[in-house]
Amino acid sequence: MRKDFRLLALVGLLAAVLTGCRATPESTAPPPTQTPWIIIVTATPGPGSVAQVQPTQTPWIIVATPTRTAQATSMPTEGATAAPGTTVEPTNMPESPTPTDTPGAATLKYPAPVLLEPHSNRPVSWKSTVLLKWGSVGELGEDEYYHLHLERPPRTEAEEWYGDYIYTKETLYLVGGAFLAPFHPPEVQGQAVVYWWVWVVRKTGEDENGKLIGVDISLPSEKRTLILDPKPGGA
């Protein structure tokens, strides 16, 4: 009877220990290291009882240790590799590169010349001359010139385009004679509109005909017009 009472007392103590362990709130932070509780329960025969050979019994060992809560997996850093097929937006878009001058291209050195006279639609008869004038852009360098350009665009597919130019250091030029003659259209075509304008160039050489060529170093002026009479038949 006393043996049974002792066993019941030990079982009660074990139940109290287990209940206390469950009632302890789980800490969010890991507690300090705690020495495990070890309870060994064995059966001890009471006094006066006949000792009987009992089979060897493995003691019950109860170890109570604090459990650490698993922490959440950390988020990937910004440098993590994106999954295939995912578009990754850059933090800062790269700036576009500043355009540079093309090697060998001329720098615009002067403003556009201003045309003075004559005004547009100046009539020009066959074998007559006309004086073209424009404002100065300043003193030109030794290899710099005004490029005076004349052009007669075709009005129909049957007509031909024609154009020519002059390099000069002056701010005026008298056009006529052999230079202006090809601009007059054939008599059957009637009058023709010829455009003229001016800009500044730097000479770079000559073409196969010995005509000066160069690169632009100013913007072009406005365009004005001359109205050329046709050349007489047989001229």
C-alpha positions as CSV (number, residue, x, y, z in Angstrom):
1,M,0.0,0.0,0.0
2,R,2.8,2.4,0.9
3,K,4.5,1.5,-2.4
4,D,1.4,2.5,-4.3
5,F,1.2,5.8,-2.5
6,R,4.7,6.7,-3.3
7,L,4.2,5.9,-7.0
8,L,1.1,8.1,-7.0
9,A,3.0,10.9,-5.3
10,L,5.7,10.7,-7.9
11,V,3.2,10.7,-10.8
12,G,1.5,13.7,-9.3
13,L,4.8,15.6,-9.0
14,L,5.6,14.7,-12.7
15,A,2.2,16.0,-13.8
16,A,2.8,19.3,-11.9
17,V,6.2,19.8,-13.5
18,L,4.7,19.1,-17.0
19,T,1.8,21.5,-16.4
20,G,4.2,24.2,-15.3
21,C,6.3,23.8,-18.4
22,R,3.2,24.2,-20.6
23,A,2.0,27.2,-18.7
24,T,5.3,29.1,-19.1
25,P,4.7,31.8,-21.9
26,E,7.0,31.4,-24.9
27,S,9.5,34.2,-25.0
28,T,10.0,36.1,-28.2
29,A,13.7,36.5,-27.3
30,P,15.9,33.6,-26.5
31,P,16.2,33.2,-22.6
32,P,19.5,32.5,-20.9
33,T,20.8,29.0,-20.9
34,Q,19.0,26.9,-18.3
35,T,20.1,23.7,-16.7
36,P,17.8,20.9,-17.7
37,W,15.4,19.5,-15.1
38,I,16.0,15.7,-14.8
39,I,13.5,13.6,-13.0
40,I,14.3,9.9,-12.5
41,V,11.4,7.6,-11.5
42,T,12.2,4.2,-10.2
43,A,10.2,1.6,-8.2
44,T,11.6,1.0,-4.7
45,P,10.3,-2.0,-2.7
46,G,8.8,-1.1,0.8
47,P,10.2,-2.5,4.0
48,G,9.1,-6.0,4.9
49,S,8.0,-6.8,1.5
50,V,9.5,-9.8,-0.2
51,A,12.0,-8.7,-2.7
52,Q,11.3,-10.2,-6.0
53,V,13.4,-10.2,-9.0
54,Q,12.0,-7.5,-11.3
55,P,13.0,-7.0,-14.9
56,T,15.4,-4.1,-15.3
57,Q,13.4,-0.9,-16.2
58,T,14.8,2.1,-18.0
59,P,14.4,5.2,-15.8
60,W,12.1,7.9,-17.1
61,I,14.1,11.0,-17.8
62,I,12.2,14.3,-18.5
63,V,14.3,17.2,-19.8
64,A,12.7,20.6,-19.9
65,T,14.6,23.2,-22.1
66,P,13.4,26.5,-23.5
67,T,12.4,26.4,-27.2
68,R,13.6,29.3,-29.5
69,T,11.1,30.7,-31.9
70,A,12.3,30.4,-35.5
71,Q,12.9,33.8,-37.1
72,A,11.5,34.9,-40.4
73,T,13.8,34.5,-43.4
74,S,15.4,37.8,-44.3
75,M,14.3,39.6,-47.5
76,P,16.7,39.5,-50.4
77,T,18.9,42.5,-50.9
78,E,18.6,44.9,-53.8
79,G,21.5,43.2,-55.5
80,A,19.7,39.9,-55.7
81,T,19.3,38.3,-59.1
82,A,15.8,38.5,-60.5
83,A,13.9,35.5,-61.6
84,P,14.0,34.7,-65.3
85,G,11.4,36.8,-67.2
86,T,11.2,39.5,-64.6
87,T,11.9,43.1,-65.7
88,V,14.2,44.9,-63.3
89,E,13.9,48.7,-63.4
90,P,17.2,50.6,-62.8
91,T,17.3,53.0,-59.9
92,N,18.5,55.8,-62.0
93,M,18.2,55.9,-65.7
94,P,21.5,56.7,-67.4
95,E,21.7,60.2,-68.9
96,S,22.0,60.4,-72.4
97,P,25.5,61.3,-73.7
98,T,26.2,64.9,-74.8
99,P,26.5,65.0,-78.6
100,T,29.9,66.1,-79.9
101,D,31.0,67.6,-83.1
102,T,31.6,65.1,-85.9
103,P,35.4,64.9,-86.6
104,G,36.2,67.2,-89.4
105,A,32.9,69.1,-89.3
106,A,33.2,72.9,-89.3
107,T,32.0,74.9,-86.4
108,L,29.5,77.7,-87.1
109,K,31.5,80.8,-86.6
110,Y,29.3,83.6,-88.0
111,P,25.6,84.5,-87.9
112,A,23.5,84.2,-91.1
113,P,24.1,87.1,-93.5
114,V,21.2,89.5,-94.0
115,L,20.0,90.1,-97.6
116,L,19.6,93.8,-98.5
117,E,18.6,94.1,-102.1
118,P,16.9,93.6,-104.4
119,H,13.7,92.5,-102.9
120,S,11.9,89.3,-104.0
121,N,10.4,89.0,-107.5
122,R,12.9,91.4,-109.1
123,P,12.4,91.1,-113.0
124,V,15.5,90.3,-115.0
125,S,15.4,90.5,-118.8
126,W,17.6,88.6,-121.2
127,K,21.3,89.7,-121.2
128,S,20.6,92.2,-118.4
129,T,22.5,92.4,-115.1
130,V,21.3,92.7,-111.5
131,L,23.3,93.7,-108.4
132,L,22.8,91.5,-105.3
133,K,23.7,92.9,-101.9
134,W,23.9,91.5,-98.3
135,G,25.1,92.7,-94.9
136,S,28.6,91.9,-93.6
137,V,29.0,89.3,-90.8
138,G,32.4,90.8,-89.8
139,E,36.0,90.5,-91.1
140,L,36.5,87.2,-92.9
141,G,39.6,85.1,-92.5
142,E,42.1,84.5,-95.3
143,D,40.4,81.2,-96.3
144,E,36.8,82.3,-95.6
145,Y,34.3,83.5,-98.3
146,Y,30.7,84.4,-98.9
147,H,28.9,81.7,-100.8
148,L,26.4,83.3,-103.1
149,H,24.0,80.6,-104.4
150,L,21.4,80.8,-107.3
151,E,19.0,78.0,-108.1
152,R,16.2,77.5,-110.6
153,P,14.0,74.6,-109.6
154,P,11.9,72.9,-112.3
155,R,8.1,73.7,-112.3
156,T,7.3,70.5,-114.3
157,E,8.9,67.1,-114.9
158,A,9.8,68.3,-118.4
159,E,12.0,71.1,-117.1
160,E,15.5,70.7,-115.7
161,W,17.0,72.0,-112.4
162,Y,19.9,74.4,-112.7
163,G,22.1,76.0,-110.1
164,D,25.4,77.7,-109.7
165,Y,27.4,79.6,-107.1
166,I,30.1,82.2,-106.5
167,Y,32.7,82.6,-103.8
168,T,33.5,86.2,-103.0
169,K,35.0,88.4,-100.2
170,E,32.7,91.2,-101.0
171,T,29.1,91.9,-99.7
172,L,27.7,92.4,-103.2
173,Y,27.9,90.8,-106.6
174,L,26.8,91.9,-110.1
175,V,25.4,88.9,-111.8
176,G,24.8,88.8,-115.6
177,G,26.5,87.8,-118.8
178,A,27.8,84.2,-119.0
179,F,27.0,83.4,-115.4
180,L,23.3,84.4,-115.5
181,A,22.5,83.2,-119.1
182,P,21.9,79.5,-118.3
183,F,19.3,80.5,-115.7
184,H,17.0,82.0,-118.4
185,P,14.6,79.3,-119.5
186,P,13.8,78.4,-123.1
187,E,11.2,80.6,-124.8
188,V,8.6,77.9,-124.8
189,Q,8.7,77.6,-121.0
190,G,8.1,81.3,-120.4
191,Q,9.5,83.1,-117.3
192,A,11.4,81.2,-114.5
193,V,11.7,81.8,-110.8
194,V,15.3,81.9,-109.6
195,Y,16.1,81.8,-105.8
196,W,19.2,83.4,-104.3
197,W,20.7,83.3,-100.8
198,V,24.1,83.7,-99.1
199,W,26.1,82.0,-96.3
200,V,29.8,81.9,-95.1
201,V,32.2,79.0,-95.9
202,R,35.8,78.1,-95.2
203,K,37.6,77.0,-98.3
204,T,38.9,73.4,-98.3
205,G,40.0,72.9,-101.9
206,E,38.9,72.8,-105.5
207,D,36.7,70.5,-107.5
208,E,37.6,68.8,-110.8
209,N,36.8,72.0,-112.7
210,G,38.9,74.2,-110.5
211,K,35.9,75.7,-108.7
212,L,36.4,76.5,-105.0
213,I,34.7,74.2,-102.5
214,G,34.4,74.5,-98.7
215,V,32.5,73.8,-95.5
216,D,29.8,76.0,-94.0
217,I,30.7,78.2,-91.0
218,S,27.5,80.1,-90.8
219,L,23.8,79.6,-91.2
220,P,22.2,80.5,-94.5
221,S,20.3,83.7,-95.1
222,E,16.7,83.9,-96.1
223,K,15.9,83.2,-99.8
224,R,14.8,85.8,-102.2
225,T,13.6,85.5,-105.8
226,L,14.4,86.8,-109.3
227,I,11.9,86.5,-112.2
228,L,13.9,85.8,-115.3
229,D,12.5,86.3,-118.8
230,P,13.0,83.4,-121.2
231,K,15.8,83.5,-123.7
232,P,14.8,84.3,-127.3
233,G,14.5,81.5,-129.7
234,G,17.9,80.6,-131.3
235,A,19.8,82.3,-128.5
